[in-house]
Amino acid sequence: MTLIDETTTVPSGGPALPQVRRVLTSLPGPRSAEVLARKADAVASGVAHSVPVAVVAAGGGVVVDADGNSLIDLGSGIAVTTVGNSHPKVAAAVAAQAAQFTHTCFMISPYESYVDVAEALNRLTPGDFAKKTALFNSGAEAVENAIKIARKHTGRQAVVAFDHGYHGRTNLTMALTAKSMPYKSGFGPFAPEVYRVPGSYPYRDGLTGAEAAKRAITLIEKQIGAGNLAAVIIEPIQGEGGFIVPADGFLEAVVAWCRDNGVVFIADEVQTGFARTGAMFASELFGIEPDLITTAKGIAGGLPLAGVTGRAEIMDAAHAGGLGGTYGGNPIACAAAIAAIDAFENDGLIERAQQVGRILVDRLNGIREKDARIGDVRGHGAMVAAEFVDPATGEPDAALTAAVAKACLAEGVIVLTCGTFGNVIRFLPPLAIGDDLLNEGLDVVAAALAAA
């Protein structure tokens, strides 16, 4: 069924969908309600959803549901459709590859597109040194394999992660992840030799980067011991934990300590990678060169693909056959990634992320200046968050956050919540969104907060 027959021009080569907010029914509408009822009967209840619509089309800055509602998309499928949903280059590459072959398993019969993606990641990731890459299916897989590689390289077992960090839902990555509900509760026991230390959360801890780094390093040295530590892993800007931007100097100090102690520094750039923060990788914003970097989400324009890229001598530590997986580096996903990387490099998307970031920060700070319930606005590029608090105490206000997100959705704007305390709304619009649509979405956010 074709619901949309109009066309419009959107930034960055987005598809021809009308870039309008249109709410024709309450959400869910009757057709979406039918699909969601079938979901309840057929799909495990642990697979929840936050937006009660059945999607039939998406592109530019909108998502269209089965009832003809057109919602402004400020979430990008959690930072996945950064280039825009069904980007023409990605769609064409996927169709062409599917017509050639869909699978051989790279561990059996290699193909050039996997190598092309690896070469691109080796070239694009921070660090002027020899690198190698291995491809996987998801961010959690990439993180898990990065830990495997670091342990093999160092001959050590211990791993340090940080408060408010999120790294995935597998057993090992649940151990690395800080937040219990909904990610960890009831699913233990978790993988051993994973330790957690406080990081840098300037809005709440008030520490300088040097002070926060000293606190973390002291705990590592006293409670774990540098000689036992294989790796330190951190998101340069923490995602699910609340888009926490560390204080200046924090990451640099941790990296320097890792270098001095033979510890592998892993940057988890699953959410921050590929132009999202206004740089190709967030590590560049802080002037750090990770030993290993994990990528996924925005890498392939919506297809499942992930990678671990890093120093060649570390990546080569694993024995032959020690890395891989049946679908890792699937040829269709690799074709999509090559097209998406082309768009990131050649369609001005890094600059577009910076433009989007300026709009987000300016508009949200304008709201914050008039409403003390927004305690903090932070982020880089098209990865910006607002933290909601009780203005009298500064304590997190999860109820207000949920109410604002719900009100936005009712008015046709998709926003996502996050944060260890559930009191943060994160803004992750596709870079194909137009300024007018982005500002309209923020108008709805402002009105929802005022009415809450």
N, C-alpha and C positions, 0 to 999 in steps of 0.2 A: 504494500500500500504506500503510495507516495503522498506525503502530507505537505511537502513544501515544493512549490514550483517557481518561486521567485529567485532572483540571483542578486548578488551584491559583491562588491570588491572589499576584501579585508586585508589587513597587513600580512606580510610574510608568506604570501602564497596560500592563504587559507582557502577552504572549499567554498563553493557557492551556496551558502545558506543565508537567509536574511538575518542580519545582525540586529535583532530586536528582542526586547523582553516582552513576552506575551503570555499572560496567565488567563486561560479560557475556562478552567475548572478549578475547584479546590484540589489540593494534592493529597493523596493520589486521585486522579480522575478515574472514571469508570473502567476504561481499558487498562490503565496501569494497575488498578485494583484487582482486576482479573488475573493479571500476570503475577502480582505479589501474592495472591491467594494460592496460585499454583506453586510458587516458590516455597510458601510455608509448608505445603504438603510434600514437596519433592526434595527440598534442599535442607541439609542439616541446620538446626537452629543456631549452632555456633557461628555460621556464616551470616553475620548480620549486615544491615545496610543503614545508612544515615539519611539518604535522600529517597523518599517513597515514590519513585517514578520508574516506568519501564522505558528505557531509552531506545529510540529508533534512528536517530541521526545526531551528529555533532560536528562542529567545525567553527573556525574562527574563535569567537568568544561565547558560543551558545551550545546548549544541549537541548535537543527536542525530544519530547516524550510521545507516547503512543496516543495521547489525547490532543496533540497539537500544541501543547504548552511549550514555550521556548524560554529556557532559563539561562540567565547569565552565569557563566562558569568561572568561578574564582578559585577553583580547586585543581583543575587539570588532572583529575584522577589520581590525586596525591602526587603532583609534580611529574607525571608521566608524559602527558601530551604537550610538552613544552613547545614544540614546533607548531602545534595546532593539530587538532584531531583530523585524521585522514588527510594529512598534508599531501598535496599532489605528487611531490617527488617520492614520498614514502609509498603511497598507494600504487604508483606506477612500478616502482622497484619490486614490491611484493607480488604484484600480478605477473610480472615478467619472470621472476624466480619460480613462482608456483607452477608456471607452465613448463619450466625446464626440469626441475626435480625438487621434491619437498624434503628429502632426508636421505642420508647415507650413513650417518654417524661418523663424525670427524675422526674418531679413534680407529675407524675401519678404513674409510676412503676419504682422505682430506679433499678440500675444495678451496678455491682461491679466495672466495669472499670472506671466509674466516680469517685468512692471512691478511686480507685487506683491512679488516676491522682491527686486528692486533697491531698492524703497522700504524694505523691511525691513532690508536690509544697510546702506543709507545711514543709517538711524535707529539701528541697534544698534552699529555699529562705533565705536571711540573717536574723539573729536574733535567739538567743537561748531562745525562750519563746513560750508559747502555741499559735498555729495558727489554723486558719480555712480558707477554700477556697470556692468560688463559681465560677462556670464555665459559660461562655457565648460564643458568636459566633465570635466577632471581637474585635480588640483593642479599638475602639471607645465605644463599649458596655461596655467593662471592665472599661474604664475610667469613663463613665457616672455612672456606678453602684458604683464605688469607691467613687465618690462624694456623691451619695445618702447615702451610708453607713456612711461617715464622718459627714454629716449633721444630720443624725438620732442620731448618737452617741453623738455629742456635743450639739445638740439643737440650733446650730447656722446656719447661711445661707451663709456668705461670703466665697469666694474661691479666692485664689491668684494663678495666673499663671505667666509665665515669658516671657520677650521679646525673640523672635526667637523660642518659643515653638510650637510644633505641637502635637495635641492630638486627632484629628479625624474630621469627617464630619457630625456628628449628630448636632442638634441644640445646645445642651449644649457644646459639644466638639468643635464646631466651635467658640463658645464664648471663650473657653480656648486657641484656636489656634491663633497665632499672625499674620500670613501672610494672607493678603486679597486675592490676586489673586494667584491661581484660587480657593481657598478653601472657601472664605466667601463672595466675592463680589456679591451683589444683593440678598443674601439669608436671610437677616435679617428681623425682629428684632431678636436678639439673647437672650439667657437665661440671666436673671438679676443676680446681686450680684456676678459677676465675675470681678476681678480686675487684672491689669497687672503691674508688676514692672520690672525694669532692673535686669538682672542676672549677670553672669560673662562671659566675652568674651575677654580673655587675649590679643588676637591679635589686637583687636580694642579698648578696653577701657584702657589697660595698668595698670589695678588695681590689687592689690594683692587679694587673696581670702577673707581676713579679711576686706579689704576696700570695695569690692563689696558686701559682706554680710551686712556690716553696712549700706551701701546706700539702699539696698533693705529693711532691717528691719526698718530703719527710715521711709521710705515711708509707709510701712505697718502700723506702729504704729500711724503715724500722719494722714494718709488719710483714714484708714479703722478702726483701733482699734483692738487690739488683742482679746478683749472680744466679738467681732462680727464675728471672723474668725473661720470657721469650718476646713478648710484644706489649705495646701500649696501643689501644685503639680508641679513636675519638672521631666524632663528626665535627668538622671545623666550625660549622654552625649546627647546633643540635636541633633536630627536626621535631619528632614527636614529643620530645621533652619540653617544647615551647619556643622554638626558633631562638634559642639562646646564643647570642653573639658573645664570645669570650672577650675579656678585657685585653687591651693591647699588651703584647709581650708574653701572654700566657702560653700560647702554642709554641712560640719560638723557644721559650725556656724549656718546655717539655721535650721538644725535638732535640735541643742541644744536650740535655741530660741523657736521652736515649742514645745519641751518638757516642757520648763519652763512656757509656756502659754496655755497648754492644747489644742494645735492645732494639728490636724492629719497631719502627713507628708506622702505624697503619692509619691512614686517613679514610674514614668511611664517607665517601662522597656519593652514596647512592641517591640521596635527595638533593644535595647541593651541586651536583655535577651538571655539565653541559649547558652553560650559559645562564642557568637559573639565577645565580647571584650577581649577574652583571660581569662575571669573568667566566672563562670556560670551566674553571674549577675554583671552588672557594679557597683552596689552599693558596692560590695566587694572591688573594686579598691580604693574607697574613704573611706573605713572603716565606712560606715553608715549602720544603721539598720532601714529601713522604717517601719512606722506603718502599711501601706498598700502598696502593690506592684502590679502593673498591668502587665500582660503578654499576648502575642499573637504571631503573626508572626512565629518565629522559633519553637514554642512549639510542633507542630504536623506534621512537615515534609511536609507541603503544604496543609494540610486540615484545614478548618476553625474552630478554637478553641481559646478561650481566658479565662483568669482567673483573679480574684481578690483574693489575699492572704494576710492575715495580722493577727494582734493580735486578739486572740479569742474573747476578751471582746468587741472589736470594731466591728468585723465581725458579732457578735451575736446581735448587736443593732437593726437590722431590724426585724420587726415582721414577723411571719410565713406567707408565701405567698408574702412578700414584695420584694423578689428577685427571679429571674428565667426567663424563656422564653421557647417557644415551642421547639427550637432546641438547647438550651444551654447545652453543654456537650453531644452532639450527640455521640452515642456509637461507630460509625466508627471513628470519630475524636478522641475520647478518646483512642481507640485501637492504632491509629497512634501515639498519644502523648506518650503512654507507650513505644512504640518501639523507638521513637525518643529520649526520655529521656534515655533509655537503651544505645543508641549509644553515647549520650553526656557523659554519665558517664563511659562507659566501652570501647569505641573505640578510646580513646586518642584525642578527638576532642577539648578539652580545650587547650591541648598542641599544637595541629595542628593550632588553631587560633593564638596562640602566634607566631608560625613559619611563618604563612602567614603575620602577622603584621610586623614582622621584615623585610621580603622581601619588602612589600609595602612601609614602612617608608624609608628604605635604598634607594630603587630605586627612589622614589619620591623626597627625599631630594637631591639625586644626580642630578636629573633634575633641581631642584630649585636652586642649587648652580651655575648652568650654565645659568639659565634663570630667570631673576628677575620678570617675569610675574607671576610666582608662588610666592605668598606672604607668604603663610603659608602651612605647612604640619602638620596634627594633627590627633590624634585618638589612639585607643587601639585595639590590636588584629586585627581581620579581619573586622574592621570598621574604615577606614582611609579616609581622605579627603585632597584634594588640593584646596586651595583658589586662584583664578585668579584675578589679579589686574593690574591696570595701573602702571607700574614701576616708573613713574615719580611722581605720586600723591598718590599712594596707594589706590585709589578709586576702588570699585568693577568693574570688567570687565565681564559683563554678555554676551556680544557679542562674546568675545573670548572663553568663556566657552562653549557656544552653538556650536561654530564652531569646537572646538576640539572634542566634543562629536559626532557631525555629521560626522566628518572625521574618527573617530574611528569606527563608525558603518559601514561606507562604506567599511572599511577594515576588517570587521568581528569581531569586539569587542564591546560588549554591556557595556556601562558605563552610569551611571545615574547622572543627575545634581540635585542640591538642593541649599539651602541657601536663606535667606530672600531677598538677592539682586540677586539671580540667578547666582552667580559667583563661585560656588563650584561644583567640581566633586567628588562624593563619590564612594568609592571602597568597595564592599560588596561581595566578591567572595564566592561561596560555599566552605565549608571546604573539600569537596571531590576533589577540583581542584589540579592538580599536579604542582610542582614547575616550570617545563619547560613551561607548558601552561600559568601559571600566569606571568612568565617573558616575554613570547612572547606577551601577552596582553599589558604589560607595555612598551614593545618596540614600539608597535603600538601607544600607548598614547604619548610617547616621540616624535615619528616621526610626529604625528598629530599636536602637539604643535609647533614643529620646522617649519612646513610648514604653520602654520596659519598666 
